[in-house]
């Protein structure tokens, strides 16, 4: 499978071509080049997946294939950095997910971004982001993953800040970059700590189950925890930043300032699931070496999911509702990994997490692209400017409804199957956690249908121009993703991906499944009662619980808290004293030395008169002084 290198090279070459020569091309030509290149890349990814999963298993598991592998840097005999491509079940699955969603975004953008200034630059950035994400998921070692991890951060910064003339977009891109950089510092420290004690960066060695790899860390503790726990917790911080886990979530809602197709690409299937993929990639290490960190991951995931779901219930901006929905669903995936074991049914959580990653990518991309079609029609993100759009946007309406049913967990849509497996895994781990996650699932169904009814039903808003359906370049990706969302749940996912690599047959637990269906239906019915028509109850509840409503609308003041910490504490109490010390002590001492030197120079400059007689006199006088000194010594 040496051809798999082309899956990386094609997006990279497209970025170089469009970045260097894009302004000399017509906008449509640049779009066609980017879309055609990614179509070929997607085809290669599908061929790779077909060949890989159809190959015979070795000892019951799919083989790990490294078609490209070469040494880049060597530190010691054992510790070196390699560059290459690793094909295993989760990396091949991610190739399919990333290329599929990215291709849909490329095609969709031909219509959505038509006439935008910087069209060629936009497609160049899309190609760079796709290349970075693909390089991240096929990395055979954690250091290569870190390299592409940072490239993903850079390319997301460029895409979020695409509208660089808008102050809001610039602020959002900087916010995303800075927050994720803080998290990535933890990731880097974790990598260094892990590699120091294990003497390797290789995923194959780290996840082999060989206890001798971790022998160097045996018995080493810090502040009551093992050094492996610290290393893996730090690595998780990096993943939490990329996946917008609480409290590092604050960048994601503001990232909606980027173009809507970018939101679908970054916030549906690619960048935000990087943290989930990271934990899944190192899952055997977490399970065997630091199971307490897995518990921490489950707790953080549950808190994040609940927080985001509550906030999403009161947001009025369509893209912000979907942003908090993404945060909540990523929390579901993290919880599933945190409660998972390694063998058979105990490993249900791992399989369910990857399954939900796959299904969520499709229906969340569908939701964001549908939101783009709606915004394209009404020229506003606010739900108050929508209402009754089902008559004007029939294709968008149907496809959006499919996505809402999927994320709500209604059968036979794909979200039902993956979410049900997560709920089953959480109930196996802890009934209390299962109840909490079921409640969050109920909130999900409620706020998604609140969104649906406020957009497509309810009272029509007045528009300067009558809303109309999006062009075919935008509706075809919606139809494709809707079809995938409708049938993806029937994929026997456990046959391809499981915690121990063995084939796992999915069996629905109808006690959990039936309960989740009932809960989802009740939530949808409640949203229908509140928002399908005119109903004073939502406003009355918002007034009655005004404090809670305002707090949730303001995201429980997390942004204000961060601003207080940064401006009042870090800037005023730390940065300002350091700046004063630097300005007055460091710079003052250097400036004082320069002034002394300058004054001394001015005082002795008369010695350089240019008169030979004076120089002869000075030489004679100096010689006499030396002679006198010598005589005195003798």
Secondary structure as the mmCIF struct_conf table of DSSP 4:
data_model
#
loop_
_struct_conf.conf_type_id
_struct_conf.id
_struct_conf.beg_label_comp_id
_struct_conf.beg_label_asym_id
_struct_conf.beg_label_seq_id
_struct_conf.end_label_comp_id
_struct_conf.end_label_asym_id
_struct_conf.end_label_seq_id
HELX_RH_3T_P HELX_RH_3T_P1 UNK A 2 UNK A 4
HELX_RH_AL_P HELX_RH_AL_P1 UNK A 5 UNK A 21
HELX_RH_3T_P HELX_RH_3T_P2 UNK A 22 UNK A 24
BEND BEND1 UNK A 25 UNK A 25
HELX_RH_AL_P HELX_RH_AL_P2 UNK A 27 UNK A 54
BEND BEND2 UNK A 55 UNK A 55
HELX_LH_PP_P HELX_LH_PP_P1 UNK A 56 UNK A 57
STRN STRN1 UNK A 58 UNK A 58
TURN_TY1_P TURN_TY1_P1 UNK A 59 UNK A 60
STRN STRN2 UNK A 61 UNK A 61
HELX_LH_PP_P HELX_LH_PP_P2 UNK A 62 UNK A 64
STRN STRN3 UNK A 65 UNK A 74
BEND BEND3 UNK A 75 UNK A 78
STRN STRN4 UNK A 80 UNK A 87
HELX_RH_AL_P HELX_RH_AL_P3 UNK A 89 UNK A 112
TURN_TY1_P TURN_TY1_P2 UNK A 113 UNK A 115
TURN_TY1_P TURN_TY1_P3 UNK A 117 UNK A 118
HELX_RH_AL_P HELX_RH_AL_P4 UNK A 119 UNK A 137
TURN_TY1_P TURN_TY1_P4 UNK A 138 UNK A 138
BEND BEND4 UNK A 140 UNK A 140
STRN STRN5 UNK A 141 UNK A 141
HELX_RH_AL_P HELX_RH_AL_P5 UNK A 142 UNK A 160
TURN_TY1_P TURN_TY1_P5 UNK A 161 UNK A 161
BEND BEND5 UNK A 163 UNK A 163
TURN_TY1_P TURN_TY1_P6 UNK A 164 UNK A 165
BEND BEND6 UNK A 166 UNK A 166
HELX_RH_AL_P HELX_RH_AL_P6 UNK A 167 UNK A 198
STRN STRN6 UNK A 202 UNK A 202
HELX_RH_AL_P HELX_RH_AL_P7 UNK A 203 UNK A 206
TURN_TY1_P TURN_TY1_P7 UNK A 207 UNK A 207
BEND BEND7 UNK A 208 UNK A 208
HELX_RH_3T_P HELX_RH_3T_P3 UNK A 211 UNK A 217
TURN_TY1_P TURN_TY1_P8 UNK A 218 UNK A 219
STRN STRN7 UNK A 221 UNK A 222
TURN_TY1_P TURN_TY1_P9 UNK A 223 UNK A 224
STRN STRN8 UNK A 225 UNK A 226
HELX_RH_AL_P HELX_RH_AL_P8 UNK A 227 UNK A 242
TURN_TY1_P TURN_TY1_P10 UNK A 243 UNK A 244
TURN_TY1_P TURN_TY1_P11 UNK A 246 UNK A 247
BEND BEND8 UNK A 248 UNK A 248
HELX_RH_AL_P HELX_RH_AL_P9 UNK A 250 UNK A 254
HELX_RH_3T_P HELX_RH_3T_P4 UNK A 255 UNK A 257
BEND BEND9 UNK A 258 UNK A 258
HELX_RH_AL_P HELX_RH_AL_P10 UNK A 260 UNK A 264
HELX_RH_PI_P HELX_RH_PI_P1 UNK A 265 UNK A 269
BEND BEND10 UNK A 270 UNK A 270
HELX_RH_3T_P HELX_RH_3T_P5 UNK A 271 UNK A 273
HELX_RH_AL_P HELX_RH_AL_P11 UNK A 274 UNK A 281
TURN_TY1_P TURN_TY1_P12 UNK A 282 UNK A 282
HELX_RH_AL_P HELX_RH_AL_P12 UNK A 283 UNK A 289
HELX_RH_AL_P HELX_RH_AL_P13 UNK A 291 UNK A 312
TURN_TY1_P TURN_TY1_P13 UNK A 313 UNK A 314
STRN STRN9 UNK A 317 UNK A 317
HELX_RH_AL_P HELX_RH_AL_P14 UNK A 318 UNK A 338
TURN_TY1_P TURN_TY1_P14 UNK A 339 UNK A 339
BEND BEND11 UNK A 342 UNK A 343
HELX_RH_3T_P HELX_RH_3T_P6 UNK A 344 UNK A 347
HELX_RH_AL_P HELX_RH_AL_P15 UNK A 348 UNK A 378
BEND BEND12 UNK A 379 UNK A 379
BEND BEND13 UNK A 381 UNK A 381
STRN STRN10 UNK A 382 UNK A 382
HELX_RH_3T_P HELX_RH_3T_P7 UNK A 383 UNK A 385
BEND BEND14 UNK A 388 UNK A 388
HELX_RH_3T_P HELX_RH_3T_P8 UNK A 389 UNK A 391
TURN_TY1_P TURN_TY1_P15 UNK A 392 UNK A 392
HELX_RH_AL_P HELX_RH_AL_P16 UNK A 394 UNK A 408
TURN_TY1_P TURN_TY1_P16 UNK A 409 UNK A 409
TURN_TY1_P TURN_TY1_P17 UNK A 411 UNK A 412
BEND BEND15 UNK A 413 UNK A 413
HELX_RH_AL_P HELX_RH_AL_P17 UNK A 414 UNK A 429
HELX_RH_AL_P HELX_RH_AL_P18 UNK A 431 UNK A 456
BEND BEND16 UNK A 457 UNK A 458
HELX_LH_PP_P HELX_LH_PP_P3 UNK A 459 UNK A 462
BEND BEND17 UNK A 464 UNK A 465
HELX_LH_PP_P HELX_LH_PP_P4 UNK A 469 UNK A 471
HELX_RH_AL_P HELX_RH_AL_P19 UNK A 472 UNK A 487
HELX_RH_3T_P HELX_RH_3T_P9 UNK A 488 UNK A 490
BEND BEND18 UNK A 491 UNK A 491
HELX_RH_3T_P HELX_RH_3T_P10 UNK A 493 UNK A 495
TURN_TY1_P TURN_TY1_P18 UNK A 496 UNK A 496
BEND BEND19 UNK A 499 UNK A 502
HELX_RH_AL_P HELX_RH_AL_P20 UNK A 510 UNK A 531
BEND BEND20 UNK A 532 UNK A 533
BEND BEND21 UNK A 536 UNK A 536
HELX_RH_AL_P HELX_RH_AL_P21 UNK A 537 UNK A 544
TURN_TY1_P TURN_TY1_P19 UNK A 545 UNK A 545
HELX_RH_AL_P HELX_RH_AL_P22 UNK A 546 UNK A 553
TURN_TY1_P TURN_TY1_P20 UNK A 554 UNK A 554
HELX_RH_3T_P HELX_RH_3T_P11 UNK A 555 UNK A 557
HELX_RH_AL_P HELX_RH_AL_P23 UNK A 558 UNK A 563
HELX_RH_PI_P HELX_RH_PI_P2 UNK A 564 UNK A 575
HELX_RH_AL_P HELX_RH_AL_P24 UNK A 576 UNK A 581
HELX_RH_PI_P HELX_RH_PI_P3 UNK A 582 UNK A 586
HELX_RH_AL_P HELX_RH_AL_P25 UNK A 587 UNK A 604
HELX_RH_3T_P HELX_RH_3T_P12 UNK A 605 UNK A 607
HELX_RH_AL_P HELX_RH_AL_P26 UNK A 612 UNK A 633
#
